[in-house]
Amino acid sequence: MLIVVGSAQAVPGHRAALVDAARAVTEGTRGDEGCESYGFYADLFDENTIVGIEIWRSRTDLEAHMDHEHTRAFLAAFPGLVVGEPGVTMYEVS
C-alpha cells in the first residue's frame, strides 16, 4: 500500500479555483483502479493551505492514475493556482 501526503498554498485570491480543481480531480480519481482513498483538506490555521491524502493499493496503480485525463488536467492547472512547489511525501506500508 502506498500513502501519499501533499500540501500546497493557494496563490492569494485563487483558493476557490484551487478548491474547484481539487474537487474535479477527486471526483475522477475516486473511481480509479487501486484508489483506496483520495481527498483534499483545509489546514485549520491557514485557509490558503490545502493538504492532499491519497491511499493506493500499489505504486503501479498510482502511476496509472498519473496518466488519466482528470489527473493531467489538474496538474496542468495546478502551477497557476499555487505558490511555489507543493510538498509531497510517500510512505510504503504493508
ZIJOCOR-V233289 format. One record per backbone hydrogen bond with DSSP energy under -1.0 kcal/mol. NH is the residue of the N-H (numbers start at 1). CO is the residue of the C=O. Records with the same first field share a line. If there is no record, write none. Layout:
NH->CO / CO
This chain:
2->56
3->91
4->54
5->89
6->52
7->87
8->50
10->48
11->81
14->11
18->14
19->15
20->16
21->17
22->18
23->19
24->20
25->21
26->22
27->23
28->24
29->25
30->26
32->29
35->32
36->55
37->55
39->53
41->51
43->49
49->46
50->8
51->41
52->6
53->39
54->4
55->37
56->2
57->34
62->58
63->59
64->60
65->61
66->62
67->64
68->65
72->68
73->69
74->70
75->71
76->72
77->73
78->74
81->78
82->78
83->9
87->7
89->5
91->3
93->1
